[in-house]
Amino acid sequence: MRLTILGGGGFRVPLVYGALAGSEITELTLYDTDPVRLGVIRSVLAGLPQGPRVRVAEGLDDALRGADFVFSAIRVGGTAGRVRDERVPLAEGVLGQETVGAGGVLYGLRTIPVALHIAERVAAVAPGAWVINFTNPAGMVTEAMAGVLGDRVIGICDSPVGLVRRAARAAGADPDTVSYDYVGLNHLGWLRSLTAPDGRGDLLPGLLADEAALGSFEEGKLFGADWLRALGSLPNEYLHYYYFRRETLAAVRAADETRGEFLDHQQGEFFARAAEHPDRAHELWESTRLEREETYMADSRAATGGWQRDSCDLDGGGYDRVALALMRAIASGGGTRLILNVRNNGTVPALPADAIIETVCEVDARGARPLRGASSLGSAELGLMLQLKAVERATIEASLFKDRAAALRALALHPLVDSPAVAARILDGASV
């Protein structure tokens, strides 16, 4: 099988390559608009155990033609664009983050036109390919691409699988054997049950009642036992921006630099040094990767006491394993269950059938289909999903039709933006 990675010069490409060792993928095609970054990543791959044959494409159509799977992991505007997405809202006193709040809307406005062009070229030159989207903001980008590709585009994220694994370990269960109920939107979901195959039933109530167990993993530390018990579920880590918006905003504003500025400096230095010393590219990448993982969600952790991440959460994997499991299930026809971003199709009755949600799916040769059972969502969770879906759809509309009114609506309706006047100033200052 042939896999193409769009954004082949991306920092996390080596994680994907490492996961492919011994897989059914025989050829990996890399495509990127930045030849320097692409060259550095090729040098990093040379330091890893041998995986599939690597080919560098000369253009987008060349990268897509003949692909069985297309992995989209692009960053339109680079890390410099992320810096702008974060700083413009912060100047107005509201959160800037690449997928959440005004920053996520700005990133979507810039990214969706490029993602739509990719979808159109896939439909033209590789209509039989499956597209796996990791490009952020993953939910709205997947929804935009689905308008062209239908169910042949599937969004993935590493946050839900990380939550499931951490919760399972805290509950004393094997993360590889538990079943679970998870539903929401990308970076806005809730783990609502966790069941081991040993007959103990749902482990989540017991976990929520165990103060020590809740304090042993990231989400328990982020949200606190009292709030988790009040919710009766385990939220995705990104919901910290919503539930603790005042504390998180204060931590972000007090920091010396935004996450985007940190990554802009860190990755700029890595790619420059690795380009000068290709023989040390893998060593430099590994040390940079570890620092990146150690500082992940640093602002939210600072807002809740400044604790350090556990060593088991620093391997940087997750989405690469989800992508590989997804490709294997489709290629082999063997069924597996994964948390994915797919069309709703009645799973959450209050949302349109074609709205992209993030939930547990059954995957086989026909693709991914959401499991039913999300109709019991609480009104608070459903209300937040409905509001954020309105934001996502307005962002897509603004991108499709260059519609300022839709862009203003997307920003002003976001629960982390507190005024239409602020939204207008953000839009004017962003120059997206």
Order of alpha helices (4+ residues) and beta strands (2+ residues): beta-alpha-beta-alpha-beta-alpha-beta-alpha-alpha-beta-alpha-beta-alpha-beta-beta-alpha-alpha-alpha-alpha-beta-alpha-alpha-alpha-alpha-alpha-alpha-beta-beta-beta-alpha-alpha-alpha
